[in-house]
Each structure stands twice: as C-alpha cells, then as structure tokens.
Amino acid sequence: MDIQFCGAAKVVTGSNYLIESREHKILIDCGMFQGNRELERKNFEKFPYNPVDIDYLILTHAHIDHSGRIPKLVKEGFKGKIISTKPTYDLCKIMLMDSAKIQEADTEWENRKRQRAGKKPIEPLYTTEEAEVSLKYFETYLYDQIIILNEDIQLRFRDAGHMLGSAIIELWIKEKGKFIKIVFSGDLGMPNRPIINNPEFIDDTDYLVIESTYGDSIHEGIGKSTQRLVEIINKTALRGGTVMIPSFAVGRTQELIYELNKYYEYNVNVEEYMNIPIYVDSPMAVLATEAFQLNSSSFNNEAKNLILKGDNPFIFSNLRYIKDQKESMALNKYEFPKVIISSSGMATAGRIRHHLKHNLWDEKNSLVFVGYQAEGTLGRIILNGVKKVKILGEEVAVNSEIYNLEGLSGHADQIMLLDWIRKFKTKPQKIFIVHGEEESSKTLSKLIEDEFNIETIIPNIGDVFTIEREDIELAKSIEVESSYLIDDINIELENIYRQIQSLNIRKEELTDPKLIEKDYNTLKNILIELQHNLMDLNMLLGK
C-alpha cells in the first residue's frame, strides 16, 4: 500500500495524509494551511486525489489545521464516512461553521476590492451551508473502542492528551491477507496538562507517523509557566496595564481559564484589588467552552473531582465572557488593569488584532504568547523582535513587554516525543516525521536514529511511499490480556459508582426551581440518556 503526504510535511499546518491500499482509500485529517500567503493559497488548490474516491476520513482532532478543509472535501464530492471522537465532532460543529463565516466575510471584502478594480469576483473556499452539510458525514466513537470499518480496516482511538477529544490513531489495514499496522500520533500533548488526560503510550506498530512541532526544543514545566503567567498579570496590573493573550479559541483558552480559576478561587493570598477582570473575547471560545462542559466525562480526574464537588472550573467571579462586538470594542476604551484572552492564537485574524492595534504601542501593557507561532504569522514576526508591525492597515510600534510561555503549549516537546517512542514495546520499522518546520524535523530525526537505530523519513508535501509488512510476527494490540481488561472495567465501575454517589448527595440541587426553569430540557435529556445507558448495561449482563 502507499502513503502520500498531502500536507503538514516540513510545515506545521495543513495536516492531510492519504493511504491507498488495493481496495480502499483512507484520509487521515483534512486540515487547513495557515501562515504566510504562499501557504494559505494551498487551501484553494485541487486536492492531489479525487474526493469522490475516498472511503473514509479519520480525524485526529478538531483544530482547524487538521479539520479545516473538510467542507471543501465534501463540496468536491466526498461521500464517505468521517470517523472521530465525540468531543472532536462537537468542537468541529463550532470550528467549521466559524471558519465558513470567515471565508464568506473575507471573500465579500475581497470582491468589493475586485469590483472597484474591474476584476471578476471569487468564491469562498466554502460557505456556512456547505460546512453544515459536511457535519452530516461524521460518525463518533469513544477512546479504546475497536472500530471495525470493514473486513480489511480496523482502528482504535487513543487519548493524545493534546486537547479535548484529540486522538492517536492505531490503524490496521489488511493487504495480501495480512494486517499492516500504522500509528499516527496526531498532535501529542504534554503530561500533567489542565483538564485533559496524559497522552497514552502505544505498544507496537509496523510504521509510525509522528509530529515534530517542538522536535528541537524543551518546554519549561506547566506549573512554572502558569506561575510566570500570574506574575506577568500581577506585574502589569500594578502599573495599570493590559495583558493581551492571543489564544486558540478551542483548547488553549479553556486551559487558561481553568488555571486562572484555580489561582483566583483557591488562593487566599490574592488581594481583592488584584482580582482584575479577565475577559474572554471570542464568540467561538465561548461556544467551545460550552462544548467542553458537555464533554466533562473526557476530563482528567482533577477536573472531574472539581465538577463532582459542584465547582464549574469555567466560571469564577472576575471572569467575563464577551460575545458582542460592541462590548469587544469597548474593552480598548477601559483604562483599568485587565486581561484580554482573544483569538486567533497566532494573531493572524480575529479580535486579537484589534486589541493589538490599540494596545501594542503602550509600554505599560504586556503581550503573552501561549502557543506555537508558525512562520509568517504576525505572532512569529513579533516574537522575532521587530520594532513596528502593520495591523489592519496601520503601522503600530511594538512597545509592550513580549513574553513566550512555551510551557503552556499543547504540543509535546523533544523530551516527551522521544519518551513516547521509547515506550513502544515493539518498535516501528520506519518513522515518518511530519507536522514540524524543517529544522525541528531534522533535529528530531537525528535523535531518533541515534538512539533507536530506526530509519526516519522527513517527507515533502506530495511525496508518496510504499509501505509493506516485513516477515516478522507483530504482536497484535487488538488482542489484550484478560487480566488487563478486567482491571480496566473495574476502574470504570469505580468511576461510575463515585459519580452516582456524588449525584445522590447533590440530588436537591437537581430539583432546584431556578435550574429547572433554565435548563429543564437539557437536564431531562441527560437523565433519559443515563437511564438508557444503564438499561443497555443490564441487558448486556442478562445475555
């Protein structure tokens, strides 16, 4: 079978890989290219395959550089199935619709310019209607389920620990009567992240496709970065300034809220005058936070325990969510100390650009980057140390203090990437290194070859490789020892008992008139679904 690298090769965006066996064509991710104009033009190019021929699209997670061209794929003829986790689907509903609105708005603005110049109008990459249609092709599954797509293809999602719903893909494809196993790391996270679980380790594979975003760097600890963020906020507040945080609306924003909640709600040493307002200024971030709350069953134990105790980690006294554009504009007129968390995370679009235009010139303010800044983006340009930048047609001096807290990044660093490979009990025959700029990929490649003596390949966009199964017996991960399965089920039973006990303690809250009046339908649906799941469990036991 062949694997073609159609994106995220020697670049960090546009994740898209085609696997072609004798019988089937499978895509892994269908992401949007982001960064400089040359990269973004690739979004409008034809796919290097016919979307009509694709049987399945398997999605690692919802971030737009992994999902953003799905509506274009459907628009151009894809009729197969899109396989993802449930949180990924819930977040794609928000992100793809938001992306479509941006496409439409940008096209409308461009066409006004073209009309004045006597040029022909252009069409958006896709419309909101086309984005909505694409959502009908999703099928959702849980982590660790064995998903049998047909007699030749099986897969399993494992938790990648990168964002809510993010997955490592274990994929088994039968070729010439034998299964070949390929593992796609997706975007791997760091251990001990807020809200989400640690990345899972994989036992074995024939071939590995691994990300390398931070293959050449090492993060400071999440605790240290969080402490530094608080110190930056307090230092800026004391001089009457504003802290601007460009943040990815889905994932990073919710993690920041969670960490700030712990600081302001549980730290008795915070003086009242230092409880400055924290504004989340992004309509999509607000919707994404709501989607997070609907998928709390996927949270890590710390976050679950907070919820079971009745604490909503996405709400605290000095936190404000902003949806309305007028409210957003008003933030730049307020002269009191504040924090503005706004998308986009690389400062390429969205409301953050307006906040930068109004605040970046002022030396009492601070700008804090909390995620990867791709080459060619405004965020990367500022981090490179320029003194002036052009924002929304106006030249702005860069006088604010600039910080880059890589420890808050959702991507694994060099140490974690190597440790993740180290945990394979049966190492891959070859490793393809993707989703990283060339220097980062080369650094990781050399370290892997030196330590593990495994051939690595850093593909270019468009490269095709034939992958075959060597005549070695690979332990099949589908077959798991029964003792492991029993332990796994016992853990899940204990979690259920604990949660039901918590509900029993708090049952008076469930019948609170204010809750009933506000959320009756949601509450009723959750309880009905819970009853059905318990009934299914009893039916299973009665077989």
C-alpha positions in Angstrom: 0.0 0.0 0.0 1.0 3.6 -0.5 1.0 6.6 1.8 1.0 10.1 0.4 1.9 13.2 2.4 -0.5 15.9 1.2 0.1 18.4 4.0 1.9 19.1 7.3 5.2 18.0 5.7 8.1 20.3 6.6 5.4 22.7 7.8 3.2 22.7 10.8 -0.2 23.2 9.1 -2.4 21.5 6.5 -2.4 18.0 8.1 -3.6 15.6 5.3 -2.3 12.1 4.6 -3.7 9.6 2.0 -3.4 5.8 2.5 -4.2 3.8 -0.7 -4.5 0.0 -0.5 -5.7 -2.3 -3.3 -9.3 -2.0 -2.1 -9.6 1.3 -0.2 -8.5 4.9 0.0 -8.3 6.4 3.5 -7.5 10.0 4.6 -6.1 11.0 7.9 -7.1 14.6 8.6 -8.0 17.3 6.1 -6.6 20.4 7.6 -6.3 24.0 6.5 -2.9 25.6 5.7 -2.2 28.6 7.9 0.7 31.1 8.0 2.1 33.1 5.1 0.2 33.9 1.8 2.0 31.2 -0.1 0.9 28.5 2.4 -2.7 29.8 2.6 -3.0 29.7 -1.2 -2.7 25.9 -1.0 -6.2 25.8 0.5 -7.6 26.8 -2.8 -5.6 24.3 -4.9 -7.1 21.0 -6.0 -6.7 18.0 -3.7 -3.9 15.6 -5.1 -6.6 12.9 -5.1 -10.3 12.7 -6.2 -12.5 13.3 -3.1 -15.1 11.0 -4.7 -12.8 8.0 -4.4 -12.1 8.4 -0.6 -13.9 5.8 1.5 -13.1 7.1 5.0 -11.6 10.3 6.6 -10.3 9.6 10.1 -9.8 12.7 12.1 -7.3 13.1 14.9 -8.8 16.3 16.4 -10.8 19.4 15.8 -8.1 22.1 15.4 -8.6 23.9 12.1 -5.1 22.8 10.7 -6.4 19.3 11.0 -10.1 19.7 10.1 -10.4 23.0 8.2 -10.8 21.7 4.6 -13.4 19.1 5.4 -16.3 21.2 3.9 -14.1 21.7 0.7 -13.6 17.9 0.6 -17.4 17.3 0.8 -18.1 20.1 -1.6 -15.9 18.4 -4.2 -17.5 15.0 -4.0 -16.6 13.1 -0.8 -19.4 10.8 0.2 -17.6 8.5 2.7 -17.6 8.5 6.5 -15.8 10.9 8.8 -14.6 9.0 11.8 -13.8 10.9 15.0 -14.3 11.0 18.8 -17.5 12.7 20.1 -15.7 15.7 21.6 -14.0 16.2 18.2 -17.3 16.2 16.4 -18.9 18.7 19.0 -15.9 21.1 18.5 -15.9 20.7 14.7 -19.6 21.8 14.7 -18.3 25.1 16.1 -15.0 25.5 14.3 -16.1 24.6 10.8 -19.1 26.9 11.0 -16.9 29.7 12.3 -14.3 29.0 9.6 -17.0 29.2 6.9 -18.2 32.6 8.2 -14.6 33.9 8.0 -14.3 32.5 4.4 -17.5 34.3 3.4 -16.6 37.6 5.1 -13.1 37.6 3.6 -14.5 36.8 0.2 -17.1 39.6 0.4 -14.3 42.1 1.4 -12.1 40.9 -1.4 -14.9 41.1 -4.0 -15.6 44.7 -3.1 -12.0 45.5 -3.9 -12.1 43.4 -7.1 -15.3 45.1 -8.3 -13.7 48.5 -7.9 -10.7 47.3 -9.9 -12.9 45.8 -12.6 -11.9 42.2 -11.8 -14.1 39.1 -11.7 -15.5 38.1 -8.3 -14.2 35.0 -6.5 -16.0 32.3 -4.4 -15.2 31.5 -0.8 -13.3 28.3 0.0 -16.7 27.1 1.3 -19.9 28.5 2.7 -21.7 28.1 6.0 -24.3 25.9 4.2 -21.5 23.7 2.8 -19.9 23.5 6.3 -23.2 22.4 7.8 -23.7 19.7 5.1 -20.2 18.3 5.9 -21.1 17.7 9.5 -23.7 15.0 8.4 -20.9 12.7 7.4 -19.5 12.3 10.9 -19.6 9.1 13.0 -18.3 9.3 16.5 -16.6 6.7 18.8 -15.0 6.5 22.2 -11.4 6.1 23.1 -10.2 2.5 23.2 -13.1 1.1 21.2 -12.1 -1.3 18.4 -13.8 0.2 15.4 -14.3 -2.3 12.5 -15.0 -0.3 9.4 -15.0 -3.4 7.2 -13.2 -6.8 6.9 -10.0 -5.0 5.8 -9.8 -2.0 8.1 -9.9 -1.7 11.9 -8.9 1.3 14.0 -8.7 2.5 17.6 -8.6 6.0 19.0 -6.2 6.5 22.0 -6.0 9.7 24.0 -3.3 12.1 22.6 -3.6 14.5 25.5 -3.4 17.5 23.2 -6.9 18.9 23.5 -10.4 17.7 24.3 -11.1 14.7 22.0 -7.7 14.6 20.5 -6.6 11.1 19.4 -3.7 8.9 18.4 -4.8 6.6 15.6 -4.0 2.9 15.6 -4.9 1.7 12.2 -4.8 -1.9 10.9 -5.2 -2.5 7.2 -5.3 -5.9 5.6 -3.1 -6.3 2.5 -2.4 -9.6 0.8 -4.1 -11.4 3.6 -2.0 -9.8 6.4 -2.6 -6.8 8.6 -0.2 -3.9 8.4 -0.4 -1.5 11.4 0.2 2.2 11.1 0.1 4.6 14.1 -0.5 8.3 13.6 0.5 10.3 16.7 -1.7 13.3 15.7 -0.8 16.2 17.8 0.7 14.8 21.0 0.3 16.7 24.3 2.4 17.1 27.4 1.8 15.2 30.6 0.0 16.9 33.6 -2.0 19.3 31.5 -5.1 21.0 32.9 -8.5 19.4 32.1 -7.3 16.7 29.8 -5.7 13.3 30.4 -2.0 12.5 29.8 -1.1 11.2 26.3 -1.4 7.4 26.1 1.5 5.2 25.1 1.3 2.6 22.3 2.7 -0.9 22.5 3.6 -1.6 18.9 3.3 -0.7 15.2 4.8 -1.5 11.8 5.0 2.2 10.8 4.8 5.4 12.8 3.9 8.9 11.6 4.8 11.3 14.3 4.5 15.1 14.8 7.6 17.2 15.4 6.3 20.7 16.2 8.8 21.1 19.1 11.3 18.4 18.0 14.1 20.9 18.6 13.1 22.4 21.9 12.3 21.6 25.5 9.4 23.2 27.5 9.6 24.5 31.0 7.1 22.8 33.3 3.4 23.7 33.1 3.5 24.8 36.8 6.4 27.1 36.2 4.7 28.7 33.1 1.5 29.1 35.0 3.3 30.8 37.8 5.1 33.1 35.4 1.8 34.0 33.7 0.3 35.0 37.1 3.4 37.1 37.8 3.1 38.8 34.4 -0.5 39.6 35.1 0.2 41.0 38.6 3.2 43.0 37.4 1.2 44.5 34.5 -1.8 45.2 36.7 0.3 47.1 39.2 1.5 49.5 36.5 -2.1 49.9 35.3 -1.7 47.9 32.1 -3.5 45.4 30.0 -2.3 41.8 29.4 -3.1 40.6 25.9 -3.1 36.8 25.3 -3.6 35.6 21.7 -5.1 32.1 22.3 -6.5 29.3 20.3 -10.2 29.5 20.9 -10.5 25.8 21.3 -8.3 24.1 23.8 -5.8 26.6 25.0 -8.4 29.2 26.1 -10.2 26.7 28.2 -6.9 25.5 29.8 -6.0 29.1 30.7 -9.5 29.7 32.2 -9.1 26.5 34.3 -5.6 27.5 35.6 -6.8 31.1 36.4 -9.8 29.7 38.1 -7.6 27.7 40.5 -5.5 30.8 41.2 -8.3 33.3 41.8 -10.8 30.9 43.5 -8.5 28.9 45.7 -5.6 31.3 46.6 -6.5 33.1 49.8 -3.4 35.3 49.4 -4.8 37.2 46.4 -5.6 40.8 47.5 -9.0 42.0 46.4 -7.6 44.8 44.3 -5.6 42.3 42.4 -8.7 40.4 41.3 -8.6 42.2 38.0 -11.2 41.3 35.3 -10.3 38.5 32.9 -12.1 38.9 29.6 -12.5 36.0 27.1 -13.2 38.0 24.0 -14.0 35.4 21.3 -17.5 34.2 20.4 -16.1 30.8 19.2 -14.2 30.4 22.5 -17.4 30.9 24.4 -19.2 28.3 22.3 -16.2 25.9 22.7 -16.2 26.3 26.4 -19.9 25.3 26.4 -18.9 22.2 24.3 -16.2 21.4 26.9 -18.7 21.4 29.7 -20.9 19.0 27.7 -18.0 16.6 27.4 -16.8 16.6 31.0 -16.7 12.8 31.0 -13.5 13.1 29.0 -11.8 15.3 31.6 -8.9 14.2 33.8 -9.5 13.2 37.4 -8.7 16.5 38.9 -11.2 18.3 36.7 -13.8 15.7 37.3 -13.4 15.9 41.0 -13.9 19.7 40.9 -17.1 19.2 39.0 -18.3 16.5 41.4 -17.8 18.9 44.2 -20.0 21.4 42.5 -17.3 23.7 41.1 -17.6 24.8 37.5 -14.0 25.5 36.6 -15.0 27.7 33.7 -16.7 30.2 35.9 -15.2 32.5 38.6 -16.0 35.9 40.0 -13.7 38.1 37.9 -14.1 36.2 34.6 -16.2 37.8 31.8 -17.2 36.2 28.5 -17.6 38.6 25.6 -19.7 37.8 22.5 -21.0 41.2 21.3 -18.7 43.1 19.0 -19.6 46.4 20.7 -18.5 45.1 24.0 -15.3 43.9 22.4 -14.5 47.3 21.0 -15.3 48.9 24.4 -12.6 46.9 26.1 -10.0 49.1 24.4 -11.5 52.2 26.0 -11.3 50.9 29.5 -8.3 52.3 31.3 -8.3 49.9 34.3 -6.0 46.9 34.5 -7.3 43.8 32.8 -6.5 40.6 30.9 -7.9 40.0 27.4 -7.8 36.5 26.1 -8.7 36.6 22.4 -8.3 34.5 19.2 -6.6 33.9 17.0 -3.7 32.1 18.7 -1.2 33.2 16.1 -2.7 36.7 15.8 -3.5 36.1 12.1 -7.1 37.2 12.3 -10.0 37.8 14.7 -10.5 40.3 17.5 -6.9 40.0 18.9 -5.7 42.1 16.0 -7.9 45.0 17.1 -6.6 44.7 20.7 -3.0 44.7 19.4 -3.6 47.7 17.3 -5.0 49.7 20.3 -2.5 48.4 23.0 0.7 47.1 21.5 2.3 50.6 21.3 1.9 51.2 25.1 4.8 50.2 27.2 2.7 49.6 30.3 1.0 46.7 28.6 2.1 43.1 28.1 1.7 40.6 25.2 1.9 36.9 26.2 2.1 34.1 23.6 0.9 30.7 24.9 1.1 28.5 21.8 3.1 27.8 18.7 3.6 30.7 16.3 4.0 29.4 12.7 6.5 31.0 10.3 4.9 34.0 8.5 2.3 34.8 11.2 2.0 38.1 13.0 2.8 36.3 16.2 6.1 34.9 14.9 7.0 38.3 13.4 6.5 40.0 16.8 8.5 37.2 18.6 11.3 37.7 16.2 11.8 41.2 17.7 10.5 43.7 15.1 10.0 47.2 16.4 7.0 48.0 14.2 4.2 45.9 12.6 1.4 46.7 10.3 -2.0 45.8 11.8 -5.3 46.4 9.9 -3.6 48.8 7.6 -1.9 50.9 10.3 1.7 50.9 11.4 2.0 50.1 15.2 5.1 50.4 17.4 5.9 47.3 19.5 6.5 48.8 22.9 4.6 46.3 25.1 6.6 43.7 27.0 6.6 40.5 25.0 6.6 37.0 26.6 6.5 33.5 25.1 5.4 30.8 27.6 6.1 27.6 25.7 5.3 25.6 28.8 1.6 26.4 28.2 1.7 24.9 24.7 -0.5 21.9 24.0 2.3 20.2 22.0 4.8 17.6 23.2 8.4 18.9 23.4 11.5 17.0 22.4 11.8 15.1 25.7 8.2 13.9 25.5 8.4 12.9 21.9 11.4 10.7 22.5 9.9 9.2 25.6 6.7 8.4 23.7 8.7 6.5 21.1 10.8 4.8 23.9 7.6 3.3 25.4 6.9 1.2 22.3 7.5 -2.4 23.2 7.9 -3.4 19.6 9.5 -0.5 17.7 8.3 0.6 14.2 10.2 -0.4 11.1 10.2 3.2 9.8 9.2 6.5 11.3 7.8 9.4 9.2 8.4 12.8 10.8 5.7 15.4 10.0 4.0 18.5 11.3 7.1 20.5 12.0 9.3 23.1 10.4 12.3 21.6 8.6 14.9 22.3 11.3 12.7 20.9 14.0 12.0 17.7 12.0 15.7 17.3 11.2 16.7 17.6 14.9 14.2 15.0 16.0 15.1 12.7 13.1 18.8 12.6 14.1 18.0 12.0 17.8 15.6 9.1 16.8 18.2 7.4 14.5 21.0 7.8 17.1 19.0 6.3 20.0 16.7 3.8 18.4 18.6 2.9 15.1 15.3 3.3 13.2 15.2 4.7 9.7 13.4 8.1 9.7 11.9 9.9 6.7 11.1 13.6 6.5 8.7 13.8 3.6 8.0 16.7 1.3 4.4 17.7 0.5 3.3 15.4 -2.3 5.8 12.6 -1.6 4.4 9.0 -1.9 6.0 6.0 -0.2 5.2 2.3 -0.5 4.8 0.5 2.9 5.0 -3.2 3.3 4.9 -5.7 6.1 8.2 -7.4 6.8 8.2 -11.1 7.6 8.2 -10.6 11.3 5.4 -11.5 13.6 4.0 -8.3 15.1 2.1 -8.7 18.4 -1.4 -7.5 17.7 -2.5 -4.7 20.0 -6.1 -5.8 19.4 -5.5 -8.9 21.5 -5.2 -7.8 25.1 -4.6 -10.0 28.1 -7.8 -10.7 30.0 -6.3 -9.5 33.4 -5.7 -6.1 31.9 -9.3 -5.9 30.6 -10.7 -6.9 34.0 -8.7 -4.2 35.7 -9.8 -1.6 33.1 -13.5 -2.5 33.7 -13.1 -2.3 37.5 -11.6 1.2 37.1 -14.6 2.3 35.0 -17.1 0.8 37.5 -15.4 2.6 40.4 -15.7 5.9 38.4 -19.4 5.3 37.8 -20.1 4.4 41.5 -18.3 7.6 42.6 -20.2 9.8 40.2 -23.6 8.3 41.1 -22.8 8.7 44.8 -22.0 12.4 44.1 -25.3 12.8 42.3 -27.2 11.3 45.2 -25.5 13.7 47.6 -26.4 16.6 45.4 -29.9 15.5 44.3 -31.6 18.5 45.9 -29.6 20.7 43.5 -31.0 18.8 40.6 -34.6 19.9 41.5 -33.7 23.5 42.3 -36.5 25.6 40.7 -34.0 28.0 39.1 -32.2 25.1 37.4 -35.4 23.5 36.2 -36.7 26.8 34.8 -33.4 27.5 32.9 -32.2 24.0 31.8 -35.2 21.7 32.1 -34.8 20.1 28.6 -31.0 19.6 28.9 -31.4 18.1 32.3 -34.2 15.8 31.2 -32.3 14.6 28.1 -29.2 13.8 30.2 -31.2 11.8 32.7 -33.0 9.9 30.0 -29.7 9.1 28.2 -28.3 7.9 31.5 -31.2 5.6 32.1 -30.9 4.2 28.6 -27.1 3.5 29.1 -27.8 1.8 32.4 -30.6 -0.3 30.8 -28.2 -1.3 28.0 -25.7 -2.4 30.6 -28.3 -4.5 32.4 -29.3 -6.1 29.0 -25.7 -6.9 28.4 -25.4 -8.6 31.8 -28.6 -10.6 31.1 -27.4 -12.1 27.9 
